[in-house]
Amino acid sequence: MGRKLYVGNLPYSATESSVTEKFAESGTVESCKLISDRDTGRSKGFGFVEMATDAEAQAAIENLDGSDYDGRPMRVNEARPQQKRSGGRDRGGYGGGRYRH
């Protein structure tokens, strides 16, 4: 069991401090990061919480998964490892900036 948890189906009004408060009832919260849209800054309705121990992470899952958060059933489960993403657009083999004669 990992200590990093995925938290989903959050209301857009949720803040990192309000989510931290909810999870603190199950143990020590090491970090809380809500994901926001890079263009608008608006919450995307999910984030990640890291608990201090595996036991506290398990307690948070048991206590909070499916619980009501401002009228929405919150989803809490173990976070999956982040998948590698490509660093940029595929240019189709063209070396950008070069002129062809």
N, C-alpha and C positions, 0 to 999 in steps of 0.2 A: 504494500500500500504506500502510495506516495503522499507527501504532505501538500502538494499543490493541487488545488481544486478548481474545476470549471464551474462557474455560476452563470446560469442562463435564465431567460425569460424574466429579466428584471424590468421593472417599470422605467421609463425614460427619466423619471424624476429621481431615481436612485443616485446617491453620491457615494464616493469611496468611504467617507466617514460613516454614513448610515449602514452600508453593507458591513463595514468593520464592526460596528456595534452589534449587529445581528449575529455575526460569527463569534464574537468575543464571549457570547453566552456558552459556547461549546469549548472554549479554550483560548490560548494565546494566539493572536493573529500576528504573523510576522510581516505580511504585506498584503495589500489589496490594490488591484489595478483594474479599473473599468475601461473598456475599449470604446473609443469615440471615433466618429467619422472625421477623417483628416481635413476634409473641406469645410464641413459645417460646424464641427466641434460637438455635435449632438451625440449623446450616448447611443451605442448600437444595441444596448439591452443585454450585454453579457460582459463577463470579466473573469478574473482569476484571483483566488485568495490562497495564500500560503499559510498553513498552520504550523505551530512550533513542533508538534510531534505527530507521528502516524496515528496514535490513539485519538488525539484531538481532531484530526482530519476525519477519521471514521465517525466520531461523535457528531461532527458538524453535518456529515452526509445523512446520518440517521435522524438528526433533529430537524434539519432544514429542507431536505429534498421533498418537494411537493407542498411545502408550507406556503401560506398566503403572504404575499408582499404587495401591499396596495392593490389587492384584487387580482393578482396574478400568481399562479402556482410556480414558485421558484424551482429551478432545476439545479441540483448540486451533485456532482460526481467527480471522480478522480480525473484530473487533466491528462490528456494524452500528450506524448512528446510532440514538440513543434516539428512540422514537416519542413524540409528544405524547399525554398522557392528559388526560382532563377533570379539572377540579379538584374535583369533588364529585358528589353524587347529583343526578339530575334531579328536580326537585320537581313536574314536570308543570304548570308555569305558576303554581303557587300561591306567593304571596309569604309565606313562613313567618312566623308570628307575627301576621298580620292576622286580624281577626275579620270574619266575613261576617254581615250582617243580612238 
